[in-house]
Amino acid sequence: MIQERPDSIYRLLLTGILIVFSVHLFSQEDRTPPDLRFDTIELSAFMDGLVNSHMLEYRAAGGVAVVVHENEVIFRKAYGYQDIDSEIPTDAARTLFRLGSVSKLFTWIAVLQQAEQGQLDLDEDINIYLEGFSVPGTYEEPVTLRSLMSHTPGFEDILLRLFLREGDPVPGIEEVLREQMPKRVRPPMEEAAYSNHGTGLAQYIVEQVSGTSFETYVEENILIPLGMEHTTFRQPLPGHLREHMASGYAFQDGRFIEKGFEVVPMTGAGGASSTADDMTIFMKTLLNHTVHDTISLLDSASYSLMMEPAIFHAEKMNPALHGFIDMSPAHVRIIGHGGNTFLFHSMLALFPDHSTGVFMSFSGENAAPVCNLILHHLVDRYFPVTERDTASVTLSAEYLGGFAGRYLPNRRPHSDILKIIGMMTALEVSVEGDMLSFTDLYGETHLMSAVDSTTFYIKDRNIYAGFERTADEKATKFYISNFPIMAWERAGGVYSAGLHIFILLATMLTSLYILVVWPWLYFARRNYDKRHRMRLPLPFFPKAAAWVASLFIILFYTILMMSAGGTEIVFGVPSSLKTGLILPLAVIPLLLIMAISSIYIWNTPNLKRLSRIFYLFATAIMICGILQLYFFNLLGWQY
């Protein structure tokens, strides 16, 4: 499905979680017989082929994979290198990999432990646990721990400073949340939209009620009791673990380039590092309802809550759970979690009805698809299908047309300079004969056949798509069944891609014309015959204002493209962009001069008519360009 990893952070962060959690690639249906058995020799050969081929294709430097079944490890292997330069091979027992958002499972267990002790109430307004800051009272309904666990608090997404580099000053969790409190954009429990900051709030609350740091709490209440001696949430790593940390690599110019350790300030949302063997203990514990030997992390009711549905977006859609992600295709139940940093990609997938679990982690900037691809083939091989959903209805072309359009992810920034992410990661739904299709973020098209008036079956993925739609109206929401932690909403009006592309191109072309052609015409006319002309060129002062405004606009977009490309902006806004943000503000008084000059120019008949029209158009389009920057939070310093 995935041909290559996008270079843009806009796609990486939003679709990274999509890649890891999603089982879009599963192509089977119906349930596996209860007497599932694995031939360990065949499984080993099967996994070796999968892992080696995908690591090579997606340039993973090292990796680990474990499969457990009925509390036994039936496959366990390390691949590649922990350190390429030192030729240290990866070791399943000792090499640590970054877990990314798999870390959240530990956070939710910590929350439920405190709830069992009576320190937390999952249905109370979380503001009662917060000190030094609070969640805004935007809606009547409060944000609760239950909504945080199910990713339904209604927060916008925030990506700025989600990561830091080792050596950078690391703010405490209270400072992070005080300065980066996400805007509430919908009432809680209405719709799931994956939230790192929601988990960060849960981490902070655990610290408040337990009276200890989150890193220490997890060690004392989860890691040490389970014997997970090579797992830590501390960043940087403690000395005895640092030498065993797998290096993160980017593949550039035909070779692996080592990158630095990635620090996640909201530790509970994605800061853990662990080995394959430790994660095997954790995986077995989860499959055994959080019991390991004589240790029980949670009582049965608390653990059951983690798998309890919080909301359903639509008919046949998987539910948003309280902690786990329901990644199930139509034929087999899979819960778990995935996680990405820029350099590490992990997945923990449980088949609770079959007492089976899979853990994988790979290092490499381009290796995001590997976990999902391997899981796809594993399901395809060991959980075969007997039947497919053949139920279908015929919908008119006119009715199908009401589903077509662009849909923005509901997990996107709203209030900072990365607001444009929503526009860049929209899904396109179109009509194909008597079916619908949508193109994913990697350019692959999937056909959808109607099951009823708002539900569609995606045969090649054995999943469902659902829409929110009232009769005779266009669909307003789009859902994918095995990705219940997000929804997509119709883009229109000020979110029209065509509108913004037109404004951007018109602004850039107009500015370039003024910047380049006007000076050329000025010097060319100096060689003209100086005879009296009936029509005069534009006055110098209005032209000078337009020329300087055009210069500032072109300079700003040049700085923006140089500063915001790739993944760097997530670590912090570059100083060049911070300085460059003064340019759009400097354009505003120039536009005011242009607007006043436009009135004079338009009412001066002896000026060239085309010149008057162009100046009026240039003024209007530059005003639209500034309004566009305002819309995308690029007018001022909103970061």
C-alpha positions in Angstrom: 0.0 0.0 0.0 2.7 2.4 1.0 5.3 3.2 -1.7 7.4 5.7 0.2 7.5 7.8 3.4 6.4 11.4 2.8 9.0 14.0 3.6 6.7 16.5 5.1 6.0 16.6 8.9 2.4 17.5 8.0 1.9 14.0 6.7 4.3 12.2 9.0 2.7 13.2 12.3 -0.9 12.8 11.3 -0.5 9.7 9.1 2.3 8.2 11.2 -0.3 7.2 13.8 -2.6 6.2 10.9 0.0 3.8 9.6 0.8 2.3 12.9 -2.7 1.8 14.3 -4.5 1.1 11.0 -5.1 -2.3 9.6 -6.2 -1.0 6.3 -4.1 -3.6 4.7 -6.0 -6.6 6.1 -7.7 -8.3 3.3 -9.4 -11.2 5.0 -12.8 -11.8 6.7 -14.6 -14.1 9.1 -13.2 -15.5 12.3 -10.3 -17.9 12.7 -11.3 -21.3 14.1 -10.9 -21.5 17.9 -8.2 -24.2 17.5 -5.7 -21.8 16.1 -2.2 -23.4 16.1 1.2 -22.1 15.0 3.9 -24.1 13.5 6.9 -22.4 15.1 9.3 -23.4 12.4 7.1 -22.2 9.6 6.3 -19.0 11.6 10.0 -18.3 12.0 10.7 -18.7 8.3 7.6 -16.6 7.5 8.5 -13.8 9.8 12.2 -13.8 8.7 11.1 -13.2 5.1 8.7 -10.5 6.0 10.9 -8.6 8.4 14.1 -8.8 6.3 12.3 -7.7 3.1 10.4 -4.8 4.6 13.4 -3.6 6.6 15.4 -3.5 3.4 12.7 -1.8 1.4 12.0 0.9 4.0 15.6 1.3 5.2 15.2 0.2 8.8 18.6 -0.1 10.5 17.4 -2.5 13.3 14.3 -4.1 14.6 12.7 -6.7 16.9 9.6 -8.8 16.6 7.9 -11.1 19.1 4.8 -13.3 18.8 3.2 -14.8 21.9 0.4 -17.4 21.9 -1.3 -18.9 24.9 1.3 -17.3 27.2 4.2 -18.8 25.3 6.7 -17.0 23.2 6.5 -18.7 19.8 8.7 -16.3 17.9 11.3 -13.8 19.1 14.1 -12.3 17.0 16.2 -9.2 16.6 17.4 -7.9 13.3 20.0 -5.5 12.1 22.1 -3.2 14.2 21.8 -1.4 17.5 24.8 0.7 16.4 26.0 0.4 12.8 29.3 2.3 13.2 30.3 0.1 16.1 28.9 -3.0 14.5 26.8 -3.9 17.5 23.9 -6.2 16.5 20.4 -5.7 17.9 19.6 -7.9 20.9 16.0 -8.8 21.9 17.0 -9.0 25.6 19.1 -5.8 25.9 18.6 -3.4 23.0 16.1 -0.6 23.8 13.8 0.9 21.2 11.6 4.0 21.6 7.9 3.0 22.1 6.3 6.3 21.0 2.6 6.3 21.7 2.6 2.7 23.0 3.7 4.5 26.1 0.1 5.7 26.6 -0.9 2.2 27.7 1.2 2.6 30.8 -0.3 6.0 31.5 -3.9 4.7 31.3 -3.0 1.8 33.7 -1.5 4.4 36.1 -4.8 6.4 35.9 -6.9 3.4 36.6 -4.6 2.3 39.5 -5.2 5.7 41.1 -8.9 5.5 40.4 -9.0 2.1 42.2 -7.4 3.7 45.2 -10.0 6.4 45.3 -7.6 9.2 44.4 -9.3 9.8 41.0 -12.8 9.9 39.7 -13.0 9.2 36.0 -16.2 11.3 35.6 -15.2 14.4 37.5 -14.1 17.7 35.8 -10.3 17.3 35.6 -9.9 20.9 36.7 -10.3 19.8 40.3 -6.9 18.0 39.9 -5.0 20.8 38.2 -2.8 23.4 39.8 -1.3 26.4 38.2 -3.5 26.2 35.1 -6.9 25.0 34.0 -8.8 23.6 31.1 -10.9 26.4 29.6 -14.7 26.2 30.3 -15.5 26.5 26.6 -18.4 24.1 26.8 -20.9 23.3 29.5 -19.7 19.7 29.6 -16.4 19.3 31.5 -13.4 17.4 30.3 -13.0 14.2 32.4 -10.5 11.4 32.6 -12.9 9.2 30.9 -12.9 11.5 27.9 -9.1 11.7 28.0 -8.8 7.9 28.0 -11.1 7.6 24.9 -9.5 10.6 23.0 -12.8 12.4 23.2 -12.1 15.6 25.2 -12.7 17.8 22.1 -9.2 19.2 21.9 -7.4 20.6 18.9 -4.1 19.0 18.0 -0.8 20.6 18.8 2.4 19.6 17.1 4.8 22.5 17.9 7.5 21.4 20.4 6.0 17.9 20.6 9.6 16.7 20.5 12.9 18.2 21.7 16.5 17.3 21.0 18.7 15.8 23.6 20.5 18.7 25.3 17.7 21.1 24.8 16.1 22.5 28.0 13.2 20.2 28.9 10.3 21.9 30.6 8.3 20.1 33.2 4.9 18.7 32.4 3.1 21.6 34.2 5.0 24.2 32.2 4.2 22.3 28.9 0.5 22.2 29.6 0.3 25.7 31.0 1.9 27.1 27.8 0.4 24.6 25.3 -3.1 24.1 26.6 -5.0 23.0 23.5 -8.0 24.9 22.4 -11.4 23.1 22.9 -13.0 22.8 19.5 -15.9 20.5 20.3 -17.8 19.2 23.3 -16.3 16.2 25.1 -17.6 12.6 24.3 -19.0 13.8 21.0 -16.3 12.6 18.6 -12.9 11.0 18.9 -9.8 13.0 17.9 -6.5 11.5 19.0 -4.8 13.8 21.5 -1.2 13.7 22.9 -1.9 16.6 25.1 -4.9 14.8 26.6 -2.6 12.0 27.7 -0.2 14.7 28.9 -2.9 16.0 31.2 -3.5 12.5 32.5 0.2 12.1 33.2 0.2 15.4 35.2 -2.9 14.3 37.2 -1.2 11.1 38.2 1.7 13.1 39.4 -0.6 15.4 41.4 -2.5 12.7 43.2 0.4 10.3 43.8 2.9 13.0 44.9 5.7 11.7 42.7 7.0 12.1 39.3 5.4 10.1 36.5 8.7 8.4 35.7 9.1 7.2 39.3 5.4 6.3 39.6 5.6 4.0 36.6 8.8 2.4 37.9 7.4 1.7 41.3 3.9 0.6 40.3 4.3 -1.1 36.9 7.9 -1.7 35.7 9.5 -3.1 38.9 6.6 -5.3 39.9 6.6 -6.8 36.4 10.3 -7.2 36.4 10.7 -4.9 33.4 14.3 -4.0 34.3 15.2 -2.6 30.8 12.3 -0.2 30.4 12.3 3.4 31.4 10.3 6.7 30.9 13.4 8.7 31.9 14.9 11.0 29.2 17.8 11.0 28.7 18.2 7.3 29.6 19.8 6.3 32.9 23.5 5.4 32.6 23.0 1.6 32.9 20.6 1.6 29.9 22.1 4.3 27.7 24.8 1.9 26.3 22.0 -0.4 25.1 19.8 2.2 23.4 19.4 1.6 19.6 20.6 4.5 17.6 18.0 6.2 15.4 19.0 6.6 11.8 18.0 8.5 8.7 18.9 7.0 5.3 20.6 9.7 3.2 22.9 9.7 0.2 22.9 5.9 0.2 23.9 5.4 3.8 22.6 5.5 7.4 23.2 8.7 9.2 22.9 8.5 13.0 20.5 11.1 14.6 20.3 12.2 18.1 18.0 11.0 20.9 14.5 12.4 20.6 13.1 13.8 23.8 9.3 13.8 24.3 8.4 16.4 27.0 5.0 14.8 27.7 6.6 11.5 28.8 3.4 9.7 29.4 2.3 10.3 25.8 5.3 8.9 24.1 8.6 8.9 26.1 9.2 5.3 27.0 12.1 3.1 25.8 12.1 -0.7 26.2 13.4 -4.0 25.0 11.6 -6.7 23.1 11.8 -9.1 26.1 10.4 -6.5 28.5 7.5 -5.7 26.1 6.9 -9.5 25.9 6.3 -9.4 29.7 4.0 -6.5 29.3 2.1 -8.1 26.4 1.6 -11.3 28.3 0.4 -9.3 31.3 -2.2 -7.6 29.2 -3.4 -10.8 27.6 -3.7 -12.2 31.1 -5.9 -9.3 32.2 -2.9 -7.4 33.8 -1.9 -10.4 35.9 1.8 -11.5 35.9 2.7 -14.3 38.3 1.4 -13.0 41.7 1.2 -9.4 40.5 -2.0 -7.8 39.4 -1.7 -4.3 38.0 -5.5 -3.7 37.9 -8.6 -5.4 39.1 -10.8 -7.1 36.4 -13.3 -4.3 36.3 -10.7 -1.6 35.7 -9.0 -3.6 33.0 -12.3 -4.3 31.3 -12.9 -0.6 31.2 -9.9 -0.2 28.9 -11.7 -2.3 26.3 -15.2 -0.8 26.9 -16.6 1.3 24.1 -16.9 5.0 24.8 -18.5 6.1 21.6 -19.3 4.8 18.1 -19.0 7.3 15.3 -21.5 5.4 13.1 -23.0 2.0 12.2 -20.3 -0.7 11.7 -17.5 1.6 12.9 -15.2 0.3 15.6 -15.7 2.0 18.9 -13.3 4.4 20.6 -12.2 2.5 23.7 -10.8 3.7 27.0 -7.1 3.2 26.5 -6.7 0.6 23.8 -7.2 1.3 20.1 -9.7 -1.0 18.3 -7.7 -1.8 15.1 -10.0 -4.7 14.1 -10.9 -5.4 10.5 -14.3 -7.0 9.9 -13.2 -10.6 10.7 -10.9 -10.6 13.7 -10.7 -8.5 16.9 -7.4 -6.7 17.3 -6.7 -4.1 20.1 -3.5 -2.5 21.0 -1.5 0.7 20.3 1.1 1.9 17.9 3.7 4.6 18.3 6.0 6.7 16.2 8.8 9.0 16.9 10.6 10.4 13.9 13.2 7.7 14.1 11.4 4.7 15.8 8.2 2.9 14.9 6.5 0.4 17.2 3.3 -1.6 17.5 1.7 -3.7 20.2 -1.2 -5.7 18.8 -3.4 -8.1 20.9 -5.8 -10.8 19.5 -7.6 -11.3 22.8 -10.0 -13.9 21.4 -7.1 -16.0 20.4 -4.7 -15.4 23.3 -2.2 -14.0 20.8 0.0 -10.9 20.8 2.5 -9.2 18.6 5.1 -6.6 19.4 7.4 -5.0 16.9 9.7 -2.0 16.8 12.1 -0.7 14.1 14.6 2.1 13.9 14.8 4.2 10.8 13.3 7.5 9.6 11.6 5.8 6.7 10.4 2.7 8.5 7.0 3.8 9.6 5.1 1.4 7.3 7.0 -1.7 8.4 5.0 -2.7 11.5 1.7 -2.4 9.7 2.8 -4.3 6.7 4.1 -7.2 8.8 0.9 -7.3 10.8 -1.1 -7.3 7.6 0.7 -10.4 6.3 0.6 -12.1 9.6 -3.2 -11.7 9.8 -3.5 -12.8 6.2 -1.6 -16.0 6.8 -2.8 -17.1 10.3 -6.3 -15.6 10.5 -7.8 -16.7 7.1 -11.2 -15.7 5.7 -14.0 -17.9 4.8 -16.6 -15.3 3.5 -16.8 -11.6 2.7 -19.6 -9.1 3.2 -21.6 -9.3 0.0 -24.6 -7.3 1.2 -25.0 -4.2 -1.0 -27.6 -1.7 -2.2 -27.8 0.4 -5.3 -27.7 4.1 -4.9 -28.4 6.7 -7.6 -25.6 8.7 -9.1 -27.2 11.8 -7.8 -27.3 10.5 -4.2 -23.7 9.2 -4.4 -22.6 12.6 -5.5 -23.6 13.9 -2.1 -20.7 12.0 -0.6 -18.1 13.3 -2.9 -15.7 16.0 -1.7 -12.7 16.7 0.5 -12.8 15.8 4.2 -10.5 17.4 6.7 -9.2 15.3 9.7 -10.7 16.4 12.9 -7.3 15.9 14.6 -5.6 19.1 13.4 -4.2 22.3 14.8 -6.6 25.3 15.0 -4.8 28.0 16.9 -1.1 28.0 15.9 1.0 28.4 12.7 0.5 24.7 11.8 -3.2 25.1 11.1 -2.5 24.4 7.4 -1.9 20.8 8.3 -5.6 20.2 8.1 -5.7 21.4 4.5 -2.7 19.3 3.5 -4.0 16.0 5.0 -7.5 15.9 3.7 -9.0 12.8 2.1 -10.8 13.0 -1.2 -14.0 11.0 -1.8 -15.3 10.7 -5.4 -17.9 8.7 -7.4 -16.7 5.8 -9.5 -19.7 4.4 -11.4 -22.0 2.9 -8.8 -19.4 3.0 -6.1 -17.4 5.6 -4.1 -13.6 5.8 -3.9 -11.2 7.7 -1.7 -7.5 8.3 -2.1 -5.4 8.0 1.0 -2.5 10.1 2.0 -0.1 7.9 0.0 -2.0 8.2 -3.2 -3.7 4.7 -3.2 -7.3 4.6 -4.2 -9.9 2.3 -2.5 -13.3 1.5 -3.8 -16.3 1.5 -1.5 -19.6 -0.4 -2.3 -22.8 0.7 -0.5 -24.1 -1.5 2.3 -26.9 1.0 3.2 -27.6 4.7 2.6 -24.6 5.9 4.7 -22.3 2.8 5.1 -19.9 1.4 2.6 -17.7 -1.7 2.4 -14.1 -1.5 1.4 -13.5 -5.0 -0.1 -9.7 -4.8 -0.6 -9.2 -3.9 3.1 -12.2 -5.8 4.6 -13.2 -2.7 6.6 -16.1 -0.2 6.4 -16.5 3.4 5.8 -19.4 5.4 7.3 -20.8 8.9 6.7 -23.0 11.3 8.6 -25.7 12.6 6.3 -29.3 13.7 6.4 -31.6 13.0 3.4 -31.1 15.3 0.4 -28.1 17.0 2.0 -24.4 16.4 1.4 -22.5 14.2 3.8 -20.8 16.2 6.5 -18.6 13.5 8.2 -16.5 10.6 7.0 -15.3 7.6 9.2 -13.2 4.6 8.7 -14.1 1.6 10.8 -10.7 0.4 11.9 -9.5 3.9 12.7 -11.9 5.0 15.4 -9.6 7.6 17.0 -10.3 10.1 14.3 -13.0 11.4 12.0 -13.0 13.6 8.9 -15.3 16.5 8.2 -16.3 18.0 4.9 -14.1 20.9 3.8 -16.0 23.8 2.3 -16.3 27.6 2.4 -13.1 29.0 3.9 -11.6 25.6 4.0 -11.9 25.1 0.2 -8.6 23.9 -1.2 -9.3 25.5 -4.5 -10.0 28.9 -2.9 -6.7 28.9 -1.0 -4.7 27.6 -3.9 -6.1 30.4 -6.1 -5.3 33.1 -3.5 -1.8 31.8 -3.0 -0.9 31.5 -6.7 -2.5 34.8 -7.5 -0.7 36.6 -4.7 2.6 35.0 -5.6 2.3 35.7 -9.4 1.1 39.2 -8.9 3.9 39.9 -6.5 6.5 38.4 -8.8 5.2 40.5 -11.7 5.4 43.7 -9.7 8.8 42.8 -8.3 10.4 41.9 -11.6 8.4 43.3 -14.6 7.8 46.8 -13.2 11.5 47.6 -12.8 12.2 46.2 -16.2 9.5 48.3 -17.8 10.8 51.4 -16.0 14.3 51.0 -17.4 13.0 50.0 -20.8 10.8 53.1 -21.1 13.8 55.3 -20.5 14.8 54.5 -24.1 11.4 55.4 -25.4 10.6 58.5 -27.4 10.0 61.3 -24.9 7.0 62.6 -26.8 3.9 63.6 -24.9 1.7 60.7 -24.3 -2.1 60.8 -23.9 -2.0 58.0 -21.2 0.4 58.2 -18.3 1.9 55.4 -16.3 1.1 54.9 -12.7 2.5 57.4 -10.2 5.7 56.5 -8.5 4.6 56.5 -4.8 1.7 54.0 -5.3 4.0 51.8 -7.4 6.7 52.0 -4.8 4.3 50.9 -2.0 3.2 47.9 -4.2 6.8 47.0 -5.0 7.9 47.0 -1.4 4.8 45.0 -0.4 5.5 42.5 -3.1 9.1 42.2 -1.9 8.0 41.5 1.6 5.5 38.9 0.5 8.0 37.0 -1.7 10.6 37.1 1.1 8.1 35.8 3.6 7.0 32.9 1.5 10.6 32.1 0.8 11.5 32.0 4.5 8.3 30.0 5.3 9.1 27.3 2.7 12.7 27.1 3.9 11.7 27.0 7.6 8.7 24.8 7.6 9.8 22.0 5.3 10.5 18.5 6.7 10.2 17.8 10.4 12.3 20.5 12.0 9.4 22.8 12.9 8.0 20.3 15.4 11.2 20.7 17.5 10.5 24.4 17.7 9.9 27.4 15.4 13.2 28.3 13.7 14.6 31.8 14.4 14.4 32.6 10.7 10.7 32.1 10.7 10.3 34.0 14.0 12.0 37.0 12.3 10.2 36.5 9.0 6.8 36.8 10.6 7.3 40.5 10.9 7.1 40.8 7.1 3.3 40.2 6.7 2.7 42.7 9.4 4.9 45.2 7.6 2.8 44.6 4.5 -0.4 45.9 6.2 0.4 49.6 6.2 1.6 49.3 2.6 -1.7 47.8 1.7 -3.5 50.7 3.3 -1.5 53.0 1.1 -2.3 50.9 -1.9 -6.0 50.9 -1.1 -6.1 54.7 -0.8 -4.0 55.0 -3.9 -6.4 52.7 -5.8 -9.3 55.1 -5.3 -7.2 58.0 -6.7 -5.8 55.9 -9.5 -9.2 54.6 -10.5 -10.6 58.1 -10.7 -7.7 59.5 -12.7 -8.8 59.0 -16.4 -5.5 60.0 -18.0 -3.7 57.0 -16.5 -3.6 53.8 -18.6 -6.7 51.8 -18.2 -5.0 48.4 -17.9 -2.6 49.8 -15.4 -5.6 51.1 -13.3 -7.3 47.7 -13.5 -4.1 45.8 -12.6 -3.3 48.0 -9.6 -6.9 47.6 -8.3 -6.6 43.8 -8.8 -3.1 43.7 -7.2 -4.4 45.6 -4.1 -7.4 43.3 -3.8 -5.4 40.0 -4.2 -2.7 41.1 -1.7 -5.4 42.0 0.8 -6.8 38.5 0.3 -3.3 37.1 0.7 -2.9 38.8 4.1 -6.4 37.6 5.1 -5.3 34.1 4.1 -2.2 34.4 6.4 -4.5 35.5 9.2 -6.7 32.5 8.6 -3.7 30.2 8.9 -2.4 32.0 12.0 0.6 33.3 10.2 -0.1 37.0 10.9 1.7 37.6 14.1 3.6 35.2 16.4 1.1 32.4 17.1 3.3 29.6 18.4 
